[in-house]
């Protein structure tokens, strides 16, 4: 699959900028003040909350979605008034995991603005 011309190049570029920008902002925010994240992890019963949050932040999207999303956004265990919010957050985590996997695969494919340094 080579993407070199047309609207696909623009969509890929915009998509990568949006996805990468979201990852950068999320990563920056989660590393600047972890106290709230650690508190949430404690209330959810995450083992060793401080190291868990630190590792999760380091793994960013892929590892975080796999390891933390089911523990933090366990919508199936919360009260009815919190269920929808937790379910949406869970689904967003899984969606980000999917986007990260697609980006990982596409990153090695040649396209108009590629650096060809993917896996």
N, C-alpha and C positions, 0 to 999 in steps of 0.2 A: 504494500500500500504506500504510494507516494502521493503526497499532497503538495502540488507546486503552483497551481493557479486557481483562479476563480474565487467564489465566495467561501469555499471551504477553508482557504488559507486565512481569510479574515475571521471566520467563526473560530477556527482553532487558535489564532492569536488572541482574540478577545477572551475566549474561554480560559486559556492558560493564564492570561493576566488576571482575570477575575478570581479563578481558583487559587493561583499563587498569592494574589493579594490577600484573599481571605485567610489563607494559611499563615501568611506573615503577620497579619494583624492579630489573629487568634493566638499565635505563638508568643508574640510580644506581650499581649495582654495577660496571658497565663503565666508568664515568667516574671512580670513586674509585681504582681500581688497574688501570691498563692494562698494567702490565709483563708480567703473565702472558699476556694476550691478544696482546701484541706478540711475545712469545717463541714462542707457538704459531704465529702468522702467519709468523715467520721460519723455523721448522722445516718449515712447509708450502710454503715457497717463494713466499709472497705478495710481489709487488714493493712496495718502499717500505713495510715493515711498519708503522712508527709512523704515518705519514700515512694509510695504508689503514685501520688500526684506528680512528683518530680520525674519519675520514670515515664509516666504517661505524657507529660509535657515534652519530654525528650523524644519520644516516639512519634509525636505529633499525630497526624491523622490515622495512618494505617494501624499502628499499634494501639492508639487510643481508642479507635472505634472497635477493635476486636476485644481489647482487654477491659476497657472502662465502661463503654456504653451500656452493656447489659447490667453492670453493677450499679451505676449511678442513675440510669434512666430505666429502672425496673418497674415499668408501668403496671405490670401484672400483679404487683404486691402493694401498691399504694391505694389510698382511699379514693373513692369515686370522684371527689372534687379536684383531685390532683392528677387523675389518670390521663386525661386528654393532653395536658401539657407535657407530662413525662413521655407519653407515647409519641408525640410530635418530636420531642428532643431525641428520642431513641431512633426514630425514622431518619432524622437529619444526620445523625452519626453514621448510620448505615449507608445513607446516600453519599456522604463524604468519603466513606471507605470505597464505594463503587467508583466515584470520580477519581480518587487517588490511584486505584488499580488501572483504570482506563488511561490516565495520564502517564503512568509508569510504562505501559505498553507502547503508547503513541510516542513517548519521548525518544525512543530509539529510531523512529521512522524518519526518513528525510522529508522535509517540507521547506517551504520558501524561507523561513526564518530559523531553521534548526541549527543547532550546534553539533548535532549527531554525537551526543555523549550519553545516550540512554542505556538501558539494559538490553 
